[in-house]
Amino acid sequence: MNSTLTGAVATYLAQVRAELSDLPAGELEDVLEDVSGHLSEVAGEFDEEPTSAALQERLGMPRQYADELRTAAGYPPRTQPVADRDAGRKALRWGLIAATVGPFFVAIGVFAWSHAESAFFGFVGFAVLFGAAYLGVRALRGHDPRIVLDTPRGEQGATAIRGMIEQIPPNVRHELVSIGQPVWWVVRGVIGGGGFFALWGAGAVTVVGSLAGAAVSIWIGRRTQQDRRWLWYVVPLNVVATIAVPAFLAAAYMGASFGFLNNYGDYRGSSSSYNPPDGLMYGGTDVSNLYPFDAQGKQVSVRLYDQNGNPISLPLQDCAATYGGHQPQTGNLFPQAVVSPDENGNVDEATCKDSAKAPFVPPPAPATSLPPTPTPNPTPTPNPTPAKTTQPTAKAPTPKPGVTLTVSPTR
């Protein structure tokens, strides 16, 4: 069978094969080899790649073409039991459920706000996906998967898909099949494998999971080309991948702000998605009590509030909270009383005592000078007019003995 046929010619050949699927396997391959050569010759008669309508106008409907082959080769006409048609309808129905309901729940899990919701909806989605796909394969009852094309809904869907494919230029279709398909296999596996481990919080092995997922995806793609029953699993997974890929790109652009991607941001320390625990922390350590001291080193009692006026409260640890049999309450009066052990270091409910005394000696406060207190609006004192003072008369120096001092008169 010629595998180089593309576009409408390959689709026509697949439809003819479905019409002849009741023939023995060896004879079917021989007949299809001759049909493939004939279709290649007919396609060469057109100036460009023919469309489905052009082929049907030239050769007739695929069923008519297959009936002519049966008559020419002496094969009996195809008789499809009602059970086969029922199998096709059931297989198609389960396939549609796997390709719609399963990805729907997976999409809810991707865009969920919490890790628990993502895990729950993801599990439900994949359970529906694989469960419905398995039931679809079982519904085939060993028949060729192409029997779904014999159902009215399957024929309508195939016609619509062929119409959309024929809108793509032939050279682009060829590139999509030869290059785009392997690339899609890799992308699908990377997103699936990496997203699975990220969903369950195993961020450290996400890269390994992505590589393993790519290898599995390539193997599934090759397997699907040999056994079309794998389409019941592959098509729904492709739908999931088409949802997850844009979700990953949007998350990368928006800072991973939703769904299990947001949970993955928690593991790598993303400040935009980190939810701090309740209570107080200082230097990475939980603060369970506060012991205020004044400037003279005397322990005092204070109430603490934040910048918005909200009280800073911590769980009470006194005897009432410890042995009272109720949920511990909180308070913002510090220091808080804690259970104090006796002289033997024992703590007993019957003899429980509280203590708010600091279990340490505070270090001396650093010597700092307080800033001067400004006087509010002091009244300025007028400066008195300085009185005139006479310039003091210079005293004549006292002459030393043996030295004659002559003073010249001022002129």
C-alpha positions in Angstrom: 0.0 0.0 0.0 1.4 3.3 -1.1 2.1 5.5 2.0 3.0 8.6 0.0 -0.6 9.5 -0.8 -1.7 12.7 0.9 -4.8 14.9 1.2 -8.0 13.9 -0.4 -6.4 10.9 -2.2 -5.3 9.3 1.1 -8.7 10.0 2.6 -10.4 8.3 -0.4 -8.1 5.3 -0.1 -8.9 5.0 3.7 -12.6 5.0 2.9 -12.2 2.3 0.3 -10.3 0.3 2.8 -13.1 0.6 5.3 -15.5 -0.7 2.7 -13.3 -3.7 2.1 -12.4 -4.4 5.7 -14.3 -7.7 5.7 -11.9 -9.2 3.2 -9.1 -11.5 4.4 -6.1 -9.5 5.6 -3.7 -10.8 2.9 -6.1 -10.3 0.1 -7.1 -6.9 1.4 -3.5 -5.6 1.2 -3.1 -6.9 -2.3 -6.3 -5.1 -3.4 -5.3 -1.9 -1.7 -1.9 -2.0 -3.4 -3.6 -2.0 -6.8 -6.1 0.7 -5.7 -3.3 2.9 -4.4 -1.5 2.8 -7.8 -4.8 3.6 -9.6 -5.4 6.5 -7.3 -1.9 7.9 -7.9 -2.5 7.7 -11.7 -5.9 9.5 -11.4 -4.4 12.2 -9.2 -1.7 12.8 -11.8 -4.3 13.7 -14.3 -5.2 16.8 -12.4 -3.2 20.0 -12.7 -3.1 20.3 -8.9 -3.9 18.0 -6.0 -7.6 16.9 -6.4 -10.3 17.5 -3.9 -12.7 14.9 -2.5 -15.4 16.2 -4.7 -13.2 15.9 -7.8 -12.3 12.4 -7.0 -15.9 11.4 -6.3 -16.9 12.9 -9.6 -14.2 11.0 -11.4 -14.4 7.6 -9.6 -17.7 7.7 -7.7 -18.3 7.4 -4.0 -15.8 5.2 -2.1 -18.6 2.6 -1.5 -19.4 2.5 -5.2 -15.7 2.1 -6.1 -15.4 -0.7 -3.5 -18.5 -2.5 -4.8 -17.0 -2.3 -8.4 -13.8 -3.9 -7.1 -15.8 -6.7 -5.4 -17.6 -7.4 -8.6 -14.5 -7.4 -10.7 -12.6 -9.6 -8.3 -15.5 -12.0 -7.7 -15.9 -11.2 -4.0 -19.3 -11.4 -2.4 -21.1 -8.1 -1.6 -20.4 -6.7 1.9 -23.1 -7.6 4.4 -22.7 -5.7 7.6 -24.7 -7.1 10.6 -26.8 -4.9 12.7 -24.5 -5.7 15.6 -21.6 -4.1 13.7 -23.6 -0.9 13.2 -24.4 -0.9 16.9 -20.8 -1.4 17.7 -19.8 1.6 15.6 -22.4 3.8 17.3 -21.4 2.7 20.8 -17.7 3.1 20.0 -18.2 6.6 18.6 -20.3 7.6 21.6 -17.7 6.5 24.1 -15.0 8.2 22.1 -16.9 11.5 22.1 -17.3 11.2 25.9 -13.6 10.6 26.3 -12.7 13.5 24.1 -15.1 16.0 25.7 -16.0 15.2 29.3 -12.5 14.0 30.3 -10.7 17.1 29.0 -13.4 19.3 30.5 -12.6 18.1 34.1 -8.9 18.3 33.4 -9.3 21.9 32.3 -11.1 22.7 35.5 -8.2 21.2 37.4 -5.7 23.3 35.4 -7.5 26.5 36.3 -8.4 25.6 39.9 -7.1 27.9 42.6 -5.8 25.3 45.1 -3.6 22.3 44.8 -6.3 20.0 46.3 -8.9 21.1 43.7 -6.4 20.7 40.9 -5.6 17.1 42.0 -9.2 16.2 42.5 -10.5 17.5 39.1 -7.4 16.2 37.3 -8.0 12.7 38.7 -11.7 12.8 37.8 -10.8 14.0 34.3 -8.2 11.4 33.5 -10.4 8.6 35.0 -13.3 9.6 32.7 -11.0 9.9 29.8 -9.3 6.5 30.1 -12.5 4.8 31.3 -14.6 6.0 28.3 -11.7 5.3 25.9 -11.5 1.7 27.2 -15.2 1.2 26.9 -15.0 2.6 23.3 -12.4 0.1 22.3 -14.4 -2.7 23.9 -17.5 -1.6 22.0 -15.7 -2.3 18.7 -15.9 -6.0 19.5 -12.8 -6.8 17.4 -14.0 -4.9 14.3 -12.0 -2.5 12.3 -12.1 1.0 14.0 -13.3 2.5 10.7 -16.8 1.0 11.2 -17.6 4.3 13.1 -17.5 6.0 9.7 -20.5 3.9 8.6 -22.7 5.5 11.2 -24.6 8.7 10.2 -22.8 10.8 12.8 -19.4 9.4 12.0 -19.9 10.0 8.3 -21.0 13.6 8.9 -18.0 14.2 11.2 -15.6 12.7 8.7 -17.1 14.9 5.9 -16.8 18.0 7.9 -13.2 17.3 8.9 -12.3 16.5 5.3 -13.8 19.8 4.2 -11.7 21.7 6.7 -8.5 19.8 5.7 -9.1 20.6 2.0 -9.0 24.3 2.9 -5.4 24.0 3.7 -3.0 24.3 0.8 -1.5 21.0 -0.3 2.1 22.0 0.5 1.2 23.1 4.0 -0.7 19.8 4.6 2.4 17.9 3.5 4.6 19.9 5.9 2.2 19.4 8.8 2.2 15.7 8.3 5.9 15.2 7.7 7.3 17.8 10.2 4.4 19.1 12.4 3.3 15.6 13.5 6.6 14.6 15.1 7.0 18.0 16.7 3.5 17.7 18.2 4.3 14.3 19.6 7.3 15.7 21.5 5.4 18.8 22.7 2.5 16.7 23.8 4.7 14.4 25.8 6.7 17.2 27.4 3.6 19.0 28.6 1.9 15.7 29.7 4.9 14.3 31.6 6.0 17.6 33.1 2.5 18.7 34.0 1.7 15.3 35.7 4.6 15.7 38.2 4.0 19.4 38.7 0.3 18.6 39.4 1.3 16.2 42.3 3.9 18.5 43.7 7.0 16.7 42.5 8.7 19.7 41.0 12.2 18.3 41.4 11.6 15.6 38.8 9.6 17.7 36.3 12.4 17.8 33.8 12.9 14.0 34.0 9.1 13.5 33.7 9.0 15.8 30.6 11.7 13.7 28.8 10.0 10.5 29.7 6.7 11.9 28.6 8.2 12.8 25.2 9.5 9.3 24.7 6.2 7.7 25.6 4.3 10.2 23.4 6.4 9.3 20.4 5.9 5.6 21.0 2.2 6.1 21.3 2.2 8.1 18.0 4.0 5.3 16.2 1.7 2.7 17.7 -1.4 4.6 16.6 -0.3 4.4 13.0 -0.3 0.6 13.3 -3.4 0.1 15.4 -6.2 2.6 15.0 -7.9 1.5 18.2 -5.3 3.7 20.0 -7.2 6.7 18.6 -9.7 6.3 21.3 -6.9 7.2 23.8 -4.8 9.5 21.6 -7.6 11.9 20.4 -8.8 12.8 24.0 -5.1 13.2 25.1 -4.6 15.5 22.2 -7.5 17.6 23.3 -6.0 17.8 26.8 -2.7 18.8 25.4 -4.3 21.6 23.3 -5.8 22.9 26.5 -2.6 22.5 28.6 -0.2 24.0 26.1 -1.9 27.4 25.9 -2.4 27.3 29.7 1.4 26.8 30.2 2.2 29.7 27.8 -0.4 32.0 29.5 1.0 31.1 32.9 4.6 31.8 31.8 3.4 35.3 30.6 1.3 36.0 33.6 3.7 34.7 36.2 2.0 31.3 36.8 -0.9 32.8 38.6 -3.5 30.0 38.3 -4.2 26.4 38.8 -1.5 23.8 39.6 1.0 26.1 37.9 0.4 28.4 40.8 1.1 25.5 43.2 4.2 24.8 41.3 5.2 28.4 41.8 5.0 27.8 45.6 7.7 25.1 45.4 10.1 27.5 43.7 9.5 30.3 46.1 7.3 32.5 44.0 6.4 35.5 46.2 3.3 36.2 44.2 1.7 32.9 45.2 3.3 32.3 48.6 0.8 32.1 51.5 2.6 32.8 54.8 1.6 30.7 57.8 -0.4 32.1 60.7 1.4 33.6 63.6 4.7 35.6 63.9 8.1 34.7 62.5 11.4 36.4 63.0 14.6 35.3 61.2 12.8 32.2 59.9 11.8 31.1 63.5 8.3 31.0 64.9 7.6 33.6 67.7 5.4 32.2 70.4 5.7 35.0 73.0 7.0 38.6 73.4 8.6 40.0 76.6 8.7 43.9 76.5 11.2 45.8 78.7 11.4 49.6 79.3 14.6 51.7 79.1 15.6 50.8 82.7 15.4 47.0 82.0 12.1 46.5 83.8 9.6 44.1 82.3 6.3 45.8 81.3 3.0 44.7 79.9 1.9 46.1 76.5 -0.7 45.5 73.8 0.7 45.3 70.2 -1.0 46.4 67.0 0.0 46.6 63.4 0.2 49.6 61.1 -3.6 49.2 60.3 -4.7 49.1 63.9 -5.2 45.3 63.9 -4.2 43.5 67.1 -1.2 41.3 66.9 -2.4 38.2 68.7 -0.8 34.8 69.5 -2.3 31.6 70.9 -2.5 31.6 74.8 -0.3 29.0 76.5 -1.5 29.3 80.1 -3.0 26.5 82.2 -6.5 27.4 81.1 -5.6 27.0 77.5 -3.5 23.9 78.0 -5.8 21.9 80.3 -9.1 23.7 79.9 -10.4 21.2 77.3 -11.3 23.9 74.8 -9.6 25.3 71.7 -6.8 27.7 72.7 -7.8 31.3 72.4 -5.5 34.2 71.3 -4.5 37.4 73.0 -2.5 40.5 72.3 -1.4 41.4 75.8 2.3 40.6 76.2 4.0 38.9 77.8 1.6 36.1 77.8 1.4 33.6 80.7 2.9 30.2 80.1 2.8 27.0 82.0 5.5 27.1 84.7 7.0 23.8 85.8 7.6 23.1 89.5 11.0 22.9 91.2 11.4 19.3 89.9 10.7 20.4 86.3 7.4 18.6 86.2 4.1 20.0 84.8 0.9 18.6 86.3 -2.6 19.5 85.5 -3.6 19.5 89.2 -0.8 21.8 90.3 -0.4 23.8 87.1 0.9 27.4 87.6 1.2 30.2 85.2 4.2 32.6 84.8 4.6 35.7 82.7 8.2 36.3 83.9 10.8 36.4 81.2 12.9 33.2 81.2 16.0 35.2 80.4 17.9 38.3 81.7 17.7 41.1 79.1 21.0 42.6 77.9 21.6 46.1 79.0 20.2 48.8 76.7 22.7 50.6 74.5 23.8 54.0 75.8 22.1 56.5 73.6 21.4 60.2 74.2 17.9 61.3 73.9 17.2 64.1 71.5 16.4 67.5 73.1 12.8 68.3 73.6 11.9 71.3 71.5 10.2 74.2 73.4 6.9 75.0 71.7 6.8 78.5 70.2 9.2 80.3 72.6 8.6 84.1 72.9 11.6 85.9 71.5 13.3 88.2 74.0 14.3 91.6 72.5 18.0 92.4 72.6 18.7 95.6 74.7 20.6 98.4 73.0 24.2 98.1 74.0 25.4 101.1 76.0 28.3 103.1 74.8 31.5 102.2 76.6 34.6 104.2 76.6 37.6 102.6 75.1 39.8 101.7 78.0 43.0 103.6 78.3 46.0 101.5 77.6 48.2 101.1 80.6 51.8 101.9 80.2 54.0 98.9 80.5 56.0 98.7 83.6 59.6 99.3 82.8 62.1 96.7 83.8 65.0 97.7 85.9 67.9 99.1 83.9 65.7 99.9 80.8 64.8 103.4 79.8 61.4 103.7 78.2 60.6 106.8 76.1 57.0 107.6 75.2 56.5 109.7 72.1 53.5 112.1 72.3 50.6 111.5 70.0 50.4 114.0 67.2 
